Amino acid sequence: MMLKYRNRKIVRDGEQFDSMREYRRWCELRLLEQAGDIMDLTRQVPYELIPTQREPYTVGPKGGIRQGKVIERPVEYIADFVYLDRRTGETVVEDAKGMRTKDYVIKRKLMLYIHHIRIREV
C-alpha cells in the first residue's frame, strides 16, 4: 500500500478514501445533508484545468479528417467534495487537506482563474 504523506487509503462503506481526514469529513457532510443544511453531495468531482494538447488535424488518404497525436495529456483537479449549501445557495468545492503540495497550490490557483471557484480547504 502506497503512503502519501503518511496517509493510508481506507475503505469504508464500500468506498475508498485517501485519508482518515477525508473519511471523517465525508461523515460530517453526510450528516449535514441528512439535516437538510446541504444537498447534492458528491465525491471525487473532476474539473479540467488544461485541455489535451494535440498535433494539428490531418487529412487522411481517403479525404477524412484525423485528429493529431496527443502531445500533452489534460490537467485535472479532482475535488474531494462538491455540494450545494442551502443557506447561501452557493456550490461549495472542498478539499480535505493535510499538506499543500506545489501541484495542489497551482491547481487551486487555476481553479480560481479558469472556473472562478475558490476551493475550501478543511
Order of alpha helices (4+ residues) and beta strands (2+ residues): beta-beta-alpha-beta-beta-beta-beta-beta-beta-beta-alpha-beta
